């Protein structure tokens, strides 16, 4: 029964815990958390990971003497100023965009590697350069979702197709310009995902805020699927009213 959050005063990780609901900053000597970025909780241990104000990834963890914090990997590339960090429970790794605009994979052992696309795709050679990513999330099928390239939703997944196509593959969403795919009342244009947090449910439903404030969702199916219909949450043709959100909600 512990709840973790970022303390507004110190900008450090804190928690609320226990039957009497005590609270406090975990490590007062730790690097403050960078504004606007999420922190990650390991699903089976006390370890927490976050981006510091110096754009390095830090690990706060429990020891016999209390909470302590250290740089997770001092040689790993810095995190890009507009990149979140995302954790994959299936392979126990952290994904993020480096300051050079390329995606990195950080193992729990501390080693890191550059994510490169399969040779079939050839985006900027075999490395995908990110210039406008606003969110990053890994779902339970090991797809790495992000908003990219003028606001489209996209994802990367590791394709096991034999030979030439094996490796990380980029799928751009949406490819949904056919009015016959759209539900009644949904405008016939590609949703814009700029400046939106992304939520991916266990059933592969993807939710995000469109540029006009409306919440859009679609079901992504299995890795490699595309061209699925999308809809707006809380809206249908007869209703004439839509729910809207502001950035960051």
C-alpha positions as CSV (number, residue, x, y, z in Angstrom):
1,X,0.0,0.0,0.0
2,X,2.4,2.7,-1.2
3,X,1.6,5.6,-3.5
4,X,4.4,7.4,-5.3
5,X,4.4,10.9,-6.6
6,X,6.7,13.9,-7.2
7,X,6.8,16.3,-4.3
8,X,5.8,19.8,-5.5
9,X,8.3,21.6,-3.2
10,X,11.5,19.6,-3.7
11,X,10.7,18.1,-7.1
12,X,11.9,14.7,-5.7
13,X,10.2,11.4,-5.6
14,X,7.9,10.9,-2.5
15,X,5.4,8.4,-1.2
16,X,2.4,7.9,0.9
17,X,2.4,4.7,2.9
18,X,1.2,2.6,5.8
19,X,-2.0,2.1,7.7
20,X,-1.7,5.6,9.2
21,X,-0.8,7.1,5.7
22,X,2.5,8.7,6.5
23,X,4.3,10.5,3.7
24,X,7.7,11.9,2.8
25,X,10.4,12.5,0.2
26,X,12.2,9.2,-0.5
27,X,15.8,10.6,-0.9
28,X,16.5,14.2,0.0
29,X,19.9,14.0,-1.6
30,X,18.6,12.7,-5.0
31,X,18.6,14.6,-8.3
32,X,15.3,16.4,-8.8
33,X,12.8,15.0,-11.3
34,X,12.7,16.7,-14.7
35,X,9.5,18.7,-15.2
36,X,6.9,17.2,-17.5
37,X,8.3,13.6,-17.5
38,X,6.8,10.5,-15.9
39,X,8.7,8.2,-13.5
40,X,8.5,4.4,-13.8
41,X,7.9,1.8,-11.0
42,X,9.4,-1.6,-11.5
43,X,6.4,-4.1,-11.3
44,X,8.1,-6.6,-8.9
45,X,10.7,-4.6,-6.9
46,X,10.9,-1.3,-5.1
47,X,13.0,0.3,-7.9
48,X,11.8,3.6,-9.5
49,X,13.3,5.2,-12.6
50,X,13.1,8.8,-13.6
51,X,14.8,11.5,-15.7
52,X,16.7,14.1,-13.7
53,X,17.0,17.8,-14.5
54,X,20.3,17.0,-16.1
55,X,18.6,14.6,-18.5
56,X,20.2,11.5,-17.1
57,X,18.2,8.5,-16.0
58,X,18.2,7.8,-12.3
59,X,17.3,4.8,-10.1
60,X,15.8,5.2,-6.6
61,X,15.7,2.0,-4.7
62,X,15.3,0.6,-1.2
63,X,18.2,-0.7,0.8
64,X,18.6,-1.9,4.4
65,X,19.5,1.7,5.4
66,X,16.7,3.3,3.5
67,X,16.0,4.8,0.1
68,X,19.0,5.7,-2.1
69,X,19.5,7.1,-5.6
70,X,22.2,6.7,-8.3
71,X,22.7,7.3,-12.0
72,X,21.4,4.2,-13.7
73,X,24.1,4.3,-16.4
74,X,26.6,7.2,-16.4
75,X,27.7,6.4,-20.0
76,X,24.3,6.1,-21.6
77,X,23.2,9.0,-23.9
78,X,21.2,11.7,-22.3
79,X,17.4,11.7,-22.6
80,X,16.0,14.1,-25.2
81,X,14.3,17.2,-23.7
82,X,10.9,16.2,-25.0
83,X,11.1,12.4,-24.6
84,X,9.4,10.3,-22.0
85,X,10.9,7.1,-20.8
86,X,8.9,3.9,-21.2
87,X,9.2,0.5,-19.5
88,X,8.5,-2.9,-21.0
89,X,7.6,-5.5,-18.4
90,X,7.8,-8.3,-21.0
91,X,11.6,-7.8,-21.7
92,X,12.4,-5.8,-18.6
93,X,13.9,-2.8,-20.5
94,X,13.6,1.0,-20.6
95,X,13.1,2.8,-23.9
96,X,13.8,6.4,-24.6
97,X,14.8,9.0,-27.2
98,X,18.4,10.2,-26.8
99,X,19.6,13.8,-27.2
100,X,20.8,12.8,-30.7
101,X,17.2,12.0,-31.7
102,X,17.7,8.2,-31.8
103,X,15.9,5.6,-29.7
104,X,17.9,3.7,-27.1
105,X,17.1,0.5,-25.2
106,X,18.4,0.3,-21.6
107,X,18.5,-3.1,-19.8
108,X,18.0,-3.5,-16.1
109,X,21.6,-4.6,-15.9
110,X,22.6,-1.0,-17.0
111,X,23.8,-1.8,-20.6
112,X,22.3,0.1,-23.5
113,X,22.0,-0.3,-27.2
114,X,20.7,1.7,-30.2
115,X,17.4,0.6,-31.7
116,X,17.8,0.2,-35.4
117,X,15.1,-0.6,-38.0
118,X,15.2,-3.7,-40.2
119,X,17.0,-3.1,-43.6
120,X,13.7,-3.2,-45.5
121,X,12.6,0.3,-44.2
122,X,15.8,2.5,-44.6
123,X,14.6,5.5,-42.6
124,X,17.7,7.6,-42.3
125,X,19.9,4.6,-43.0
126,X,18.8,2.0,-40.6
127,X,18.3,4.3,-37.6
128,X,15.1,6.2,-37.1
129,X,15.7,9.8,-36.1
130,X,13.0,11.3,-33.9
131,X,12.5,15.1,-34.1
132,X,9.1,15.8,-32.5
133,X,8.2,12.9,-30.2
134,X,5.8,14.0,-27.5
135,X,5.0,10.7,-25.7
136,X,6.4,7.2,-25.5
137,X,4.7,4.1,-24.1
138,X,5.2,0.3,-24.4
139,X,2.1,-1.9,-24.5
140,X,1.7,-5.6,-23.4
141,X,2.6,-6.8,-26.9
142,X,5.9,-5.0,-26.8
143,X,4.9,-2.3,-29.3
144,X,6.5,1.1,-28.6
145,X,3.9,3.8,-29.3
146,X,4.7,7.4,-29.9
147,X,3.4,10.5,-31.6
148,X,5.6,11.4,-34.5
149,X,6.1,13.1,-37.9
150,X,3.7,15.9,-37.8
151,X,1.4,14.4,-35.2
152,X,0.6,10.9,-36.4
153,X,0.4,8.0,-34.0
154,X,3.0,5.3,-34.8
155,X,4.6,2.3,-33.2
156,X,7.7,0.1,-33.5
157,X,7.6,-3.7,-33.0
158,X,10.1,-6.4,-33.4
159,X,9.2,-8.5,-36.5
160,X,10.3,-12.1,-36.6
161,X,9.6,-12.5,-40.3
162,X,12.4,-14.7,-41.7
163,X,15.4,-13.2,-43.5
164,X,15.4,-9.7,-44.9
165,X,12.4,-8.4,-42.9
166,X,13.5,-9.5,-39.4
167,X,14.1,-6.7,-37.0
168,X,12.4,-3.5,-35.6
169,X,9.6,-2.3,-38.0
170,X,7.8,1.0,-38.0
171,X,4.0,1.1,-38.4
172,X,2.5,4.6,-39.1
173,X,-1.0,5.3,-37.8
174,X,-3.5,6.1,-39.0
175,X,-3.8,5.0,-42.6
176,X,-7.5,5.7,-42.3
177,X,-8.5,8.1,-45.1
178,X,-11.4,6.0,-46.4
179,X,-14.8,7.4,-45.2
180,X,-16.3,3.9,-45.3
181,X,-14.0,3.0,-42.4
182,X,-15.2,5.7,-40.2
183,X,-18.1,5.5,-37.7
184,X,-21.1,7.9,-38.1
185,X,-20.2,11.4,-36.9
186,X,-16.5,11.0,-37.1
187,X,-14.8,13.6,-39.4
188,X,-13.0,12.2,-42.4
189,X,-9.5,13.2,-41.7
190,X,-6.5,11.6,-40.0
191,X,-6.5,12.3,-36.3
192,X,-3.7,14.6,-35.0
193,X,-1.8,13.4,-32.0
194,X,0.4,16.4,-31.4
195,X,1.0,17.2,-27.7
196,X,-0.9,14.2,-26.4
197,X,-0.3,11.6,-23.7
198,X,-1.0,8.1,-25.1
199,X,-2.8,5.4,-23.2
200,X,-2.8,1.8,-24.5
201,X,-5.2,-0.6,-22.8
202,X,-4.5,-4.4,-22.4
203,X,-7.1,-5.1,-25.1
204,X,-5.1,-2.9,-27.6
205,X,-7.5,0.0,-27.5
206,X,-5.4,3.2,-28.0
207,X,-6.6,6.5,-26.6
208,X,-5.1,10.0,-27.1
209,X,-6.1,13.7,-27.3
210,X,-6.5,15.1,-30.7
211,X,-5.4,18.7,-31.5
212,X,-9.0,20.0,-31.2
213,X,-9.2,18.6,-27.7
214,X,-11.4,15.6,-28.5
215,X,-10.4,12.1,-27.3
216,X,-9.9,9.6,-30.1
217,X,-9.5,5.9,-29.8
218,X,-9.1,2.8,-32.1
219,X,-8.2,-0.8,-31.6
220,X,-4.7,-1.6,-32.8
221,X,-5.2,-5.4,-33.1
222,X,-2.0,-7.4,-33.3
223,X,1.5,-6.2,-34.1
224,X,1.7,-5.4,-37.8
225,X,-2.0,-4.6,-38.1
226,X,-3.0,-1.3,-39.6
227,X,-5.9,0.5,-41.3
228,X,-8.5,0.1,-38.5
229,X,-11.4,2.4,-38.0
230,X,-11.2,5.1,-35.3
231,X,-13.9,7.0,-33.3
232,X,-14.3,9.9,-30.9
233,X,-15.0,9.1,-27.3
234,X,-18.4,10.5,-26.1
235,X,-19.7,11.5,-29.5
236,X,-22.2,10.1,-32.0
237,X,-24.2,11.6,-34.8
238,X,-27.5,12.3,-32.9
239,X,-25.8,13.7,-29.8
240,X,-24.1,16.7,-31.3
241,X,-21.8,17.1,-28.3
242,X,-18.2,16.0,-27.8
243,X,-16.0,15.8,-24.7
244,X,-12.7,17.7,-24.9
245,X,-9.5,17.8,-22.9
246,X,-6.7,20.2,-22.4
247,X,-3.0,19.2,-22.9
248,X,-1.7,16.9,-20.2
249,X,-5.0,15.7,-18.8
